[in-house]
Amino acid sequence: MRNNRRRVIVLKNYRLETEVIHKGYDSQSFQGSLTPPLFQSSTFTMKSAEQGERRFAGEEEGYVYSRLGNPTVTVLEERIAELEGGEAGLAFSSGMAAVSATLFGLVRSGDHILVSEGVYGCTYGLLELLKDRFNVDYDLIAMDEEDHIRSYIRPETKVIYVETPINPTMKLVDLELVCKLGKEFEAKVVVDNTFATPYLQRPITFGADVVVHSATKYISGHGDVVAGLMVGSREFVNEVRMTTQKDIGGIISPFDAWLLIRGLKTLPVRMDRHCTNAVKIAEKMKAHPKVKDIIFPGDDQFPQAGIVKSQMKQAGGMISFLIDGGKETAQRFMNELQLIKIAVSLGDAETLIQHPATMTHSVVPEEKREKMGIGPELIRLSVGLEAWEDIWADIEQALEKI
Ligand code: 4LM
């Protein structure tokens, strides 16, 4: 059996804003349908038993079964590969399916993973699972200083895994530095690009080997899909497709792929709006006496402003902030909000707010959470697409009440 994907006409040399709309799809191959058709089919019929044999033997291209490939999913995979600047893409049923299939594809028992000092709570859970059940060790470390990173690299270090910006502390990782060390020590660099998206940051252009996404977030953009994506070399993507994805099975449904193709078309315009709204909200928050601190890469006093400049187009739409008074005050503030929704996830049209210590990162033990910078005062805001004045008015009225 081999990778059974139908080839579509490949468009070349367009800008990202054009590729999000056209890449990986030729309408004339699909009876002129402007939008990619939804192939809502679990399996694909063969003309003959011999054709079935040839396809399973990998001697003939063509779709076989939707766990191995589906024409709607192929459009999405080719599109995300182009946007990230990688050779090939792979779609999954969730961000965690993408993260787990990638790590299972890269490590073996006895290996070590070096991880940025902070990752999404379930990624932390996966690292613990790998450690407990499969003897894969890991270290969560600050990746600011080259010597510090070097001191943690061992002969068994096979992967450097980073989020940048980190969820939810908004710290950044210098991708050029990390990729340089990855090459030197022959460790694969995996970057979770969920918060930035390829519109704001393209890790492969800095030398990263693999990019993963929770496509549930900005890539979908509409809060109606849970999905994941991965981009890397054709060799690695094919290997994952035919091993850790095929045999563990975390594939995307054709309908969810179709929704992501639709969502991607507006990614650049949505991201511009998320970013400009976030700048406005951050400015207002910073000036408010009840806000103790904000952590926002777009703030001119952000300690890693140099990294924003060197590797990001804009600072993104996520703001973390602290208000005095611990968990109770944070929760009281959230309960006073009227327009802004209390919900995990991010990158949707609606502004969302959550309390990482008790929500997305509650699985991380308190001591490690504190080390990552996730205390009870920290609140995470995903700035939506509404009028920024309305978002701010809601925050302001809630702050007045605490
Ligand atoms: C959240 N995040 O933070 P799925 N990588 C990053 C993430 O933020 C997430 C995932 C992977 C949140 C979900 C509730 C940086 C998720 C995992 O949820 O499996 O698509 O992605 O609010």
Boltz pocket constraint, residues with backbone or C-beta under 6 A from the ligand:
constraints:
  - pocket:
      binder: B
      contacts: [[A, 93], [A, 94], [A, 95], [A, 96], [A, 97], [A, 99], [A, 120], [A, 122], [A, 123], [A, 163], [A, 167], [A, 192], [A, 194], [A, 195], [A, 213], [A, 214], [A, 215], [A, 216], [A, 226], [A, 227], [A, 228], [A, 343], [A, 344], [A, 345], [A, 346], [A, 360]]
      max_distance: 6.0
